[in-house]
């Protein structure tokens, strides 16, 4: 588990690429420069780690494209100390970005193989979520609600109601919605019953599966 000056240089370049595509949040760019993404992938694919593209990991899942991670994170508008729920821990790369930005992270993964791997791996790198949970992300985490932000890292055919209900007023849900292609969507909770919805264009994600444990 080495992280070298060469890796650092590749990360700086990746952050420049992501910035050139329109990411403005300096804290997001700093996180991309800081996190050794190559350690989140099989070492034989190290060359792919700092390209701006998604890549397959275990359990038929992917490590998201860095631009997508940055885009979703920027939409959350994280402040240090914010309570964030992540649906789909995956490789843990997005989790690390949230932690790097000072969020308190609760993360849920439904693939047992990934859950086991990531819950051991993240602390080794010094990334410690408040809780890493094996379970169905559609249900959210009612016992820890309300959240300042909820991020869904897999394509959802519809918006799960429990996730909206677990947002604090002013809280944001960032979720890719759709079947084949997903539209990145953000909901901001304006009051107990009101939500403001904004759409941000097409992305492609692996599907978010319901009750498949």
Residue, then its C-alpha position, 0 to 999 in steps of 0.5 A: x500500500x504505497x503512495x508515492x510522489x508519482x501518484x501525487x502528481x497523477x492526482x494533481x493532474x486528475x484534479x485539474x481534469x475534473x476542474x476543467x470539466x466544471x467542478x468549482x468547489x475547492x474542498x472537493x478538488x483538494x479531496x481528489x488531490x489528497x486521496x490515494x485512489x489507486x489503493x481503492x483498486x486492484x494493484x494490477x490496474x494502478x495505471x487506470x486509477x487516475x484516469x477520469x473514468x469508472x472502473x470495475x471492482x468486486x461484486x459486479x460494481x464499479x468505482x465511480x468516475x472521479x468527475x461524477x464523485x466530484x459532481x455529486x459531492x459538490x451538489x451536497x455543499x458539505x460543511x465540516x461536521x455535516x451528517x451525511x448518509x451514503x447509500x452504496x459504500x462500494x469501493x469506499x472512494x466516495x466515502x473517503x471524499x466525504x470524510x476528507x471534507x469533514x463530514x460525519x459519514x454513515x454509509x450503507x452497502x448491500x453487497x456483503x463482499x464489498x461491505x466486508x472489504x471496505x469496512x476493514x480497508x477504510x480505517x487502514x487508510x485513516x478514514x473512519x466513518x461514524x458507522x458502516x452498515x450492511x443493509x438495504x439502502x432504500x430504507x435509509x437509516x431512520x435511527x440516525x436521522x435527520x441528515x444534512x445530506x444523503x448521497x446515493x451512488x447507484x442508479x435508482x429507478x425511483x426516489x425512495x420515500x424514506x430518504x426524503x423523510x430522513x432529510x433535515x430541513x435545508x438538507x439535500x438528497x443527491x440521487x441519480x434517477x432512471x433505468x438505463x440512463x440516470x438524471x442526476x437529481x437534487x432535492x432540498x428540503x424546504x419544510x416538513x412537506x416541501x422539497x425543491x427539485x433540480x435536475x442536472x443532466x444524464x449520468x450512468x450508474x450501476x443499479x441500486x437494488x432493493x431488498x436483495x440481501 
